[in-house]
Amino acid sequence: MTVVSLIEVTWRTLACTRRGVIDLDDLLAKTSRTFALAIPLLPEPTRRSVSIAYLLFRIADTFEDATAWSRADRITALRELAALLDGPNPSAQSVSLTQRWLATPPVTQAGYLELLSKTPAVLAEVEATPEPARRILLRHAVRTAEGMAAVVARGDERGNLRLGSVKDLKDYCYIVAGIVGELLTDVFLADAPSLDAERAVLTRTMAAFGEGLQLVNILKDASDDARDGRVYLPAATSRADVFALARADLDAAAEYVAALQRGRAPRGFLGFTGLSLVLARASLARLEQHGPGAKVSRDDVARLFGALQQDLESGAQLDLRALA
């Protein structure tokens, strides 16, 4: 299906804002790889909250990465999204905006365009989410959209961006992924009160959990990103230093998962965070060996997933470094 025909087919979804009109798992599968595997491990209601959160962040990512749009158009869309999320009746208010966003498709990926076309329905899912999860999702999604707009504003008029220092890189990773770690922690603490005993450790390591995963993605996609005008790896910083930074963040992420386990988190919390971390560690090792673009094979994903499930079933202390 072409981009144009996809848009024509999905116009009919724009006014569908009732709860349940979208299949969250289907949208996850079309817009993610790792999280489409990891999120279903979560128990309800956490699974639904995190699914919606991922889709909100993916919409914002689509605007940030909108290679077909100018810098000004990207900034405008991100600010419009933030205003929607921070205002009343976002699902109803988003229908006309969604039509305008799709009039000139920001990207070519069919899955991202389908998700964008269903923005009103995604926002309806947010509105149907009970407190405090709804407040958590909206607050962090607004922060991310506003932060992404500030990042895009640093690029040139065509949207090309080049980060100049390790601080720039860390700041970027915090906006697009560290905040995700904070959102997850707020949701976990709300849904599993036993975790309050580990609040201090979770709070100390929550941003690193997201930032480590993002650094691995940046290292993996460095060549493709550069072709699209986005250079996240500072020229004056060696790849070895970036790998060291990623390993330090993933070590902190391992502390995060250990704190979840000590706090008697539901098994699905450990499966979700553990699988994300194990796959990130495996990806980092392959990138060090083979360079940008190297990926974990499907067979290795299945092996790592199976090993993690065995450890979770045994109830033993997780050793995520050994698994990867």
Buried (B, 14 or more C-beta within 10 A) or exposed (E): EEBEEBBEEBEEBBBBBEEEBBEBEEBBBBBBEBBBBBBBBBBEBBBBBBBBBBBBBBBBBBBBBBBEBBBEBBBBBBBBBBBBBBEEEBBBBBBEBBBEBBEEBBBEBEBBBBBBBBBBBBBBBBBBBEEBBBEBBBBBBBBBBBBBBEBBEEBEEEBBBBBEEBEBBBBBBBBBBBBBBBBBBBBBBBBBEEBEEBEEBBBEBBBBBBBBBBBBBBBBBBEEBBEEBBBBBBEEBEBEEBBEBBBBBBBBBBBBBBBBBBBEBBBBBBBBBBBBBBBBBBBBBBBBEEEBEBBBEEEBBEBBBEBBBEBBEEEEEBEBEEBB
